[in-house]
Amino acid sequence: MRRILAIVLAFAVVAAGVPVASGAGAPTGGDTAAPTSGTTTPTAGTVAPTDNESDNSTTVTLLTYNDIQTAMAQNTTVPRMVHLINERRAAHDNPTVVVGGGDQVSPHSLAPVSQWRLPVEVLNVLQPDVEVVGNHDLDYGFGPVANYSNTSEFPWVMANIVQADSGEPIPGTEPYTVVERDGVRVGVIGLADEQILGKTAVDFDEQGYELRDYAEVGQEYATELRTEEDVDVVVVAGHFGIPTAQDLANRTSGIDAVVVGDDEVEYPPAETSGTVIVEAEARAEHLGEVNLTVSDGEVTSWNGRLLSVTENTTKNATADRIITETRGEALSRVVGETRTELDARFASNYHDETALGNLITDAFRWKEGSDIAITNAGGIRSNSVYGPGEVTVGDVYNVLPFGNSLVTVELTGDEVKQLLESQVVTMESETGQQYGAEPQLQVSGITYEYVPHEDVPADQRIQDVWVDGEPMQDDETYTVTVNSYMAGWEGSVLENATRVSETQDLYGTVTLEYIQAHTPVSPTDADRIRRVNHLAGQDPVTLDGEGTVTAEFTLPENATDLQHFYATANASTMVEAQTVRVGEDTVTVNFSDYELRRLASEDAELQVYGSYNSSSLDTVYFDSLRMAGDLEVTLESPETATPTATATPTAAPTTAAGTTAAGTTADAPATTEPSDDGGSPGFGPGVAVVAVVAAALVALRRQ
């Protein structure tokens, strides 16, 4: 899933900004003894004004979870969540209903051998009262839904995805179900929003399905449940994220609670327009608990909380055994070793290039022999970090759990740019305001700059692109390998591209084979994806191998804290600036002439990058902004030129405000690899800055 992002992003920054229900109150019913897990602070509210609770009021407890996905095959949180659900069931002496928010049967590391069978077997132990079909529950297509529904000991619901010709639901599902407990009737409706169309590997139109408006369908069935099914409580199991849940609450009446999945955020119960909304993040790490007081067929008040599944939570023995036996020896087999950290976290892979993303896309090119490889950040799962150390089959398939194969197509350089641009999230967009700028891709064989700002026309947000170190030509044709999910992106340049080859090998299997063939692997951040917030222009320079070279660039608006300037020739090798001086409208950067000459083997264009802050832009995710300029290089002296000592500046470089700019002086020429700037793309997280004084060492490392 893509937004996933929340994307995807189960980000702490999202959780920190979550609204909580207004008002306060004591629990209205049920046993509230503390569970063995951590909890959030309970929230409470009044849904409808009442004078006094009637003597015949009762409390209905909803226990909720969503987006188990990769955790289903890891045997960590899932057996513990099963135990916690049973524990909370036993703690209540009132009607208790367990509702799942979707994305349970996929993706997971055992998908190549088990598909949906393991998840359903574990869910049958968990015993939910109802599950909603999420986008990943359609990973195997529409047909298998009936198969896993028949195997499930509980109903699957989905109301607004219907067969276009008949209006009937997906076979194996119902629009809603009614759960009756102790005389209280709870109706649960399944809904999705339009995001599901782009998050599944199936073509709705081609398969004869259509998606109807969630609010209209939700209102229709809420009314039907009230008038024809005589329910006391109406719940929506919505696979569509918190903002859509809030919109649903604002556009409908008669819906008491929404159990949310899809965007994977930690959202304690909170009230919108009289509807209680809750989401338990993902991967069985939390459990939602909402207590609804029901009087005369209406919900009059509520309280709720999120409970954390921790290592101290006991494992359910049956779920533990099922997962352990299914995993067997196959997934624990070691396939190789990594000497660097492999970061599969969503935040890392959506925001910037990662060493893991480089390894995966390098594997694609290794397998297919293509010019370029590109994979979507959402196809990299598990939200975990691996290594340094052994890599197992299970590790690889946890990271790459989908049934995606490889597809190689032909694209022109202009089409490649369109593909890259289509995934750029600008800082000013709604997603960018929440998560920050994102390229949302991982690449191999290609290096590019992207400008994540709305004031830059969409067709200019990809500025400079290099293929195998050479500038990409718009009219030249390149072979591009992507995963099969991307190859079907509707409306993209990939949709109708000429296909050169298609392999039946899963993208996870290809990566596994690559690690086996190259172990020990040592992937790094190679600065392939370069975020640029300010285009600083171009300055021509002539290099003779002696002294220093001065370049002048335009200063970003309201720039402060300019630091870490370096020049590069499209590779991991770079030359750090000796001094940086900030004027009123320009920034002047000095480099060693000799070191730049070593970097530019012929008349060429070098790139200069530097980090800065600005009072007019909020970086959101990153620690700093980034500017980029070009050096148009002309070589005049012989290649055998020898370095000349450079005098140390008599005064420290200063910013426009007169303060010293950090990291802008050097006593000798330096060639380094990208360094970690605390999260900024292109500054090489985890890569040490290596100073090389001797020209012989510089030459050696470039080989």
N, C-alpha and C positions, 0 to 999 in steps of 0.2 A: 504494500500500500504506500500511496504516495505521501499524503500530508497527514497524513503520514507525517503529513509531515508531521504532520507531525511528528509532518512529518514528522511525525516523525519524528516526529522527533519527540520522545518523552523527555522533554527538556525541563530541567529544574527552573529555568527562567519562566516557563509557562506556568508551572505549579505555583510559583511565588506570586503570580499575579491573579490567581483565581479568586473570584468574588465568593463571599460566604453569605449564607442566608441572614437576613436581619431578624432581630428579635431573639429571645432566649426562652427556654422553658425546660422543665424536667421531662424525662422520658414519660410517654403516655401509656406505656404498657410493655410487658415482656420482661424477661430477666436480663439485666444489664451487667451481670457479673463480668469482670475483666477477663478477656481471653488470654491465651499464652503468647500472643503476638503484640507488636506495637500498634498504637492507634493514633489517629488524628483527633484533635479536639472535636467533640460532638457538636453538631449544629442543629438548630431547631427553628421552627416557625409555625405560624398559623396560616393554613391555606384558605379557610373560609371563616368569616366572623361567626362566633357562636356566643350564646348567653351562658349556658352551662352544658357540659357534656352530659348526655343522657345516660341513665343507668345501664342501657343495653349497648353502649359503645364497646368496641373491641379494637385491637391493634393488629394490623397485618404487617409482617416483617418481610422486606425484600432483601435477599442476599444476592449480590451481583458480581460478575467478573466479565472480562472481555479480552480478546486478542491474545490467547495463550500462545499460538504460533510455535516458534522454535523451541520454547520451553517444554513442549509436550514430549520431546524425545531426549531431554537432557537429564531427567531424573533429579531435579533439584527442587524447584519451587512447586511443581504441580502436585506431587504426593502430599506436600505440606498444606497446600491450599485445600485439597480434598479433606484432609483432617480438620482444618479450621472451619470449613463449611459444616461438617458433621458436628463439630463442637458448638458452633453457633446455633444450629438446629436444636440441639439438646438444651441449650441455654434458654430457649424461648418456650413458653407454654401457650403461645398464641399461634394463629395460622402463619406459617412461614413458606414463602415461595422463592425458589432459586431461578434467576434469570440470567442467561448468557448473552453477551453483546456482540457475538460473531467473531469470525476469523479464528476458528478453533482447529479445523482439520488440516490446515496448511498455512504457511510453509513450515517444514521441520526436516531435520537431518535424515530421518528414516523414510522420507517420501519416495526415494527411488525403489525401495523394496516393500514398503507398507502402504503408501499413499494415505488414504483416509482411515484405514483399519485400526491402527494403533490409537489415534485420537478418539475415535468413537468408542473403542473398548475402555479407554480411561474415563471418558465422559459418562459411560454407563455406570461406572463405579461412583463417580461424583453425583450422579442422579439429579441433573437439573430438571426443572419443570418445563422449561422451554428454551430453545435456542433460536437466534435469528441468523439467517444466511448473510455472511459478509462477503466482501470481494474475494478474499482468499479461499473462502469455502466454495468458490466457483473455479478454482485453479485447475481442476480436472474436467471442467466443462459443465454444462447443464445436465447432461444425462446421468452422471454419477451421483447427483443430488438424491435421486430416488433410491439408489443403492445404499448410500450411507444413512438415509432417513429410515429405510426399512430395517437396518441393523441397529439403529438407535432405539433406546427404550424411553424416548421422550420425543415430543413433536418439534419440528423445525418450522418457523414462520417467516413469511415474506409477502407483504400485501401489495406493494406497488411495482414489483417486477412481474409482468404477466405476459402470457403468450399473445402476440399481436393480433392474431386472427380470431381468437375466442375470448380473450380476457381472462382465461384461466391461469391460476398460479403455476409456478414451476412444479412439475411432478415431484411428489415427495414433500411438498410444503403446503401450508395452509395460510390464509391471510392473517388469521389470529387463532388463538386457543383460549379456552376458559379453564382456569384451575380453581377447583372448589376445595376449601379447607374449613372444617368446622362450621359449615353453613355460610361462610363468606365466599363470594364469587369474585375472582380476579381475572379480568380479560387482558391478554397480552397481544399486541399488534406488532408485526415485523415491518420495518421501513428502512429504506436506503435513500441517499440523495444522488444527484447527477454525477458526483465524483466517482461513483462505482463504475461508470462506463469506461473511464480511462485507466482503472486500476485492475481490471481483470484481463485475462489472456483470451477471453472469448469475445466474439463479435455479436452483439445483441441483435442487430438487424439481420445478419446472415443466419443466425440461429432462430430467427422468428420471434424475438422477445422485444418488449418495449418497457421503458421506465416511465411511470406516471408521477405526477407531482405529489410529494410526500405529505404536504399539508392537506391537500384536498382529499387524498386517500385516507390519511390519518383521521380527519374529521368525519368522513363517511363511516368508517368502522367504529370510531368512538361512539357515534350516535347509535349505530346498530347494536353495539354491546350494551348500551344503557337501555334502549327501548325494547330490544327483542331478546337479549340474553340475560337481562335483569342483573347485571354485574354491579358490585359495590365499588370496585376499584378498576380504573383503566390505566394500563401501563403500556408504554411503547418501548420495544427493544429496537433501538435505532442504531444502525451501523452507518454513522454519518458525522460524528464529531460534535463538540460542544456548541460552536456557533450555529450549526443547523438545528440542534436541539432547542436552542433558545429561540430561533426563528419559528420553529414548530409550535413552541409554547405561546408565542405572541400571536400566531395566526389561527389558533384553534381554541376550542373550549371543551371541557369535560375530560381532558387527559390529566391524570393525577401525578404520574411520574414517567421519566424517560431514563432508561438504562442505555448508556452510550458506549459505543465502540468506535474503532477506526483511527482516530487521531492520537490515541495512546497517551493521554495526559492524565495526571493525577488530579482529579476534580472531586473533592469532597461534596456531599449533598448540599445543593444550594437551590434557591427558589427563583423561578422566572415566571411572571404572570400567573401565579398560582400553581405552577407545575414544578415538582421537585426533580432536579437533574443530577445524575451521578455518573462518574466514570472512574474505573479502577486501574488506570494506566494500562499495563499489559504484562504478558509473560508470567501470569499467576503470582505477581509480586504484591498484589493488594486484593482486598475483598471489600466490596461496598455493603453497607448495612443501613437500610432505611426503614424506620418504623412509622407507619401511617395509621393514625387514629380514625376509625370509621364509625360514624353515627348516623343511623337512619339512611343508609345507602350513600353517604357522602363522606369524603375525607375532610376532617375538620382541623387537624393539626398533624405535625410530624416532627421527628428528630432523626438524626443520622450521623454517620461517620464512615471513614475508611479505616480498615484494619490492615496492618502490614504483615506479610508473610515473611518470617525471618528464619535464620538458621536454628533458632530455638524452638520453632514450631515442629511438633512431631510429624513424622511422615505416615501417611496411610499405608499400611502394609500391602494391601492388594494392589493399589496403584504403583507402589514402589516395585513390586514383583513383576508386574506386567511390563513396565518400561525397561527394567533391568534385563529381563529375558528377551525382549524384542531387540534391544541394542546388541546383546550378545558380544561375541568377540570381534565382529566385523568393524564396528565403529571405533573400537578401542585400538585398532591396529595402527601403529606408527608408520607414517608414510615419508617422513623426512624431518628436517630441522630448520628452524629459522633463527638467524643470529640477530635479527632486529625485531622490534615490536610490530605486530600486525593488529591494527586498530580497526575493528568492525563496528565502531559506534556510529549511530545515525548522524549525530551532530558533526562528527569529523568528516564523514564521507559526503554529506550534503554540502558542507561549506567549503571544502577544499580538497585538493589532491591528497591522497594518503599513500603510504608505502604499500599497504594492502591493495588499494585500488590499482597501483602500478603493477603489482605482481599479477593480479587477475587479468588485466588487459594485456600485459606482456604475454601471459599464457595464451590468450586468444590469438595474438599475432604469431606466436610460436607454432600453434596448431595449424593455422590457416595460411601463413605466409603473406598476410595482407600488409598494405601500407600503413593503415591506421586501425586501431581498435577502440571502441567506445562502449562503456556499459553504464547503465543508470544507477545512481546512488541507492535508489530504493530496492535494487536487486541484491544489495549487500546487507545481510541481516545479522541477527544474534545480539547486536548492541553490546558486544563484549570485546575484550582485548586479549590477544594470544601471544605467548612468547615474551622474550626469547626462550627457545627450548624446542621440545618435540612437538610435531604437528601430527594429529591423528586424522583418520578418515572422518570421524565424527566432527572434529573441528571444522574441516573443510565444508562438510554438508550442512553444518549449523550456519555457517556464513553464507553459503550459496545453496539454499534448500529447494529452490523452485525447479520445476521440470523444464527449464529453458535450455534449448540447444543453441548452436552457433549458426548465424546466417551472415554470409559475406556478399556485399552489394557493391555496385559501382556508383560513385557520386562525383560530381565535379567539385572543384574547390569552393565555388560559390554555394553549392548545396551543403557541403560540410559546414560552412559558416552558418548557414540557416539552421542546421541541426543544433550546433553549439548554442546559437542565440536563443533558440526556442526553449532552452532549459534555464536561462539566466533569470534569477529572482532579483529584482531591483530592491534597493534599500527603502525606497519610498512606497513600494507596494504593500498591500495588507500583510502578505506573508513575510516580506522583508522587515516590516515594522515589528513583527513578532519574533522572527528568528534571525534576521540579518541577511546580508547578501549571500547568494548561493549560486554556484555553477551547476550543481546537481548531477555531475557526471564524473567518471574516472576514465582516463585515456592512456593510450600508448601510441608511439610513433609520431605524436603530434604535440606541439607546444603552442599555447595561445594566451592572449590577453583578453579579459572581458571587463567591460565598464558597467557596473550595476546601478545605473541611475536613470530615472524617468526622463530627465531633460536631454538625454542622448537618444536620438532616433533608434528604433528597434534594429534597423539594418546596419547600425554603426556600433552596436554594443560589443561586437567581436572586432577587435582592431588589427592585431597582427597575429598571423598564424604561420607556423613553420612545420614542415613535414620532413622528418629525418634531418633536421638542422637547416633546411633550405626554405626560403619563403614559398608558401603555397600559392599556386597560380589558380585564379578563379575559373579559367576555362580548361584546365587540365583534369583528367579523370583519375581518380584514386580508388583503390579497393579498400573497403571499410567493413570490418567485422563487428557485429553487434550481437546481443542475445536475441532469441526469437521473439521474446515479448516486445522488445523495442522495434523489431522489424515490422511489427503489426501496428505501430502507432498511427492511429487514424489522423489524417491531415498533415502528417509529417513528410519530409522528403524521402523517408525510408519506405513509405507505404507502397509506392509504385516503382521503386528503384529496380534496376536490372539486377537479378540475383546471379552471382557468380558461382556460389556453392552453398549447400546446406548440409550440416552434419547432424547425425542422430546422437552424438555424444552430448551429455549434459554439460552445461557450463561449469558446474561443480566438479565433474569428472575430469574435464580438461585441465582445470586448475590443480587438481590432485596429481594428475600425471606430470604436470610441469614441475611441481615441487619434488616429486620422486626423481625426475630426470636431472634436476639442478641442485639437489640438496648438497650441502646446506645453502639455503637461499638467504640473501641479505638485501631485500628491497629497501629503498629509501625514498624520501620525498625529493624528486629531481626537478622541482619547479616547473612542471609541465603546464599547470593551470595558474595564471597570474592575474589576480584581482588588481585592477587599476581604478582608483577613485578620481584621479586627476591626470589628464594628458598634458604633459609639460612642454611639448614641442620638440624641435630638433635643432642641433647645433653642429656645424661642420668642424672637424678638427684634423690637423695634420700631425702625423707621428714621425719623429726622427730618432726615437730610442733614447733621448736624453732629457733630463730635467722633468718638469711637470707640464700637464695639459689642463687648461681651464675650460670648463663648459658652463654655459648659463642657460637656465630654464625658467619658465614662468612659475610663480609662486602660487600654490593653491589658496583659495579664499580662506581667510581667517586661520591660516596655518600656524601651528605651534609645535614645539617639541620635534623638530626635524632631526632625524637620526638614521643610522644604518644605510648610508648610500653606497651603492656598488654598481659596477658595470659587468655585463655578461654578454657572451656571444651565443646565447641560446643553448647553453649547456650548464651542467652543475658547477663548473668552474667559474669563479667570479673574481673581480678585482675590487677591493674596498677603496673608497675615497679616502684621500689623505686629509682634506679639510672641506668643510661646508660653511659657506657664509651666506647669511640671509639678508637681503635688501628689502626695499619697500615693496617691490613687485616681482622680484626675481630671486632665485637661489643660485649661487655660484659654487661649483663643485670642482675640486682639484684632484687629479689622478697622477700616478707615476706614468710618464710617457712610455718608459720601458715595459712596464707591466701591461699597459693597454696594447702595445705592439705585440707582445707575446700572445695576447688574447686574440688579436685580429691578424690572422695569417696573411690576409690580402685586403685590398680596398674593400670595405664592407660597412655594414651598419651595426653598431653595438647598442645594446639597451642599457639604460641607467634607471635604477629603481631606488626609491627611498621611502621611509615611513614617516608619518606625521600625524598630528591630531588637529581637530578643527572644532571651533565652538559652534559651527553651523551644521555639523553633521554628527549624528549619533551612530557609532560603529555597531551597536547592538551586541553582536557575537564576538567581534574581533577586538583586539587590544589597541589597534591603530589603523589608520588609513594608509593608502599607498599611492604614490605618484610615479609616473614613468615618462622618461624622455629618451630621445635617440641621439646617438653620436654618429654622424656621417664621416667615416674615417677615410683619410688618404694617407698612404704610406710613401714616404720619400727617402728614408735612409736605408742602407743595406740591411738585410735580415740578420747579419752578424753583429749588429750594433750591440754594445755592451752597456750595462746599466751605469748610470751616473748617480752618485749620492745626491739626495735631495735635502736641502736645508730644512730644519724644523721651523715652522712658522713662528714669528716673533710674538704673535698674539693669538690667544685662543679664539676659534670661530665663535661668532655670536649670532643670535637670532635677531629678528626685527626689533624685539623688545630689549635687546642688549644683554640677554642671558646667554651663557655658554651652551652650545648645542652638543648633546651627549654623543660620544662615539664618532667625532668628526676629525680627529687628528691622528696622525701616525708618523713614526720616525723613519719608517722604511717601507718600500713597496710591499704589498701583501696580496696574495692570491688565496682565496678561501672557498669553501663550499658553503651553501646556504646555511644560515644559523637559525635557531629557534627564537622567534620574536614574541613568544607567548600566544601564538594562535593565528598569526597573520599568514595568509596563503603566500607561498613562494619564498618564505623565509626558512624553510626546511626544519620542521619540528624534529627534535631528537638528533640532529646532525651537528657534530662539533665543529666549531670554527677553527680551522687549521692554518696557522700562519706559516708561510714558506718564504724564507729570506733568500735562499740560494736559488739562482736561476736554473741550476741543474735539477733541483727537486721539483720546480714548477714544471719543467719540461717532462720529467719522468711521470708525474701524476696525470698529465694530460694524455699519456699514451693509453 
